[in-house]
Amino acid sequence: MQVPKTNAARLLDAAGISYTLVPYEVDEEHLEASHVAEQLGEDLDRVFKTLVLRGDRNGLFVCVIPGSLEVDLKVAARISGNKSCAMIHVKELLPLTGYIRGGCSPIGMKKPLPTFLHESAFLWDRIYVSAGVRGLQVCIAPQALKDFIGADIYPL
């Protein structure tokens, strides 16, 4: 099966970063990370979701966290230099990032946003993040991802 190159994959190629594109079966009713992990036959803690939030002081930022976790808004606000924050509305996702729900990648957003990669990513040799479309994941070394997107660490 021919796997299409996404913008995220092209950016990684251009930077010479090693990764693998891994397709999975999409279920429009179940876009959550647990479905992706199940389809990949992987641990839910190894499949990371990309969440876009808005802080009250510093505007938009991104948290990349394991599929098993919910974002802790107090921690997210603190690490991003905000007093409070909230998830953006799903209808804002495409215009702000260029990505849709279930296909939001931390790689290649419309404009770079401050990004926080959950510390647990470094428990794995490789993690999965969205390749920028539903049905396709990037399997990549966490340090390579952190360095490429310029992420800070989201503490445990």
Beta strands, then each sheet from edge to edge (+ up, - down):
strand 1: 19-23
strand 2: 48-55
strand 3: 59-66
strand 4: 85-87
strand 5: 115-118
strand 6: 127-130
strand 7: 136-140
strand 8: 152-154
sheet 1: 1+ 7- 6+
sheet 2: 4+ 2- 3+ 5+ 8+
end
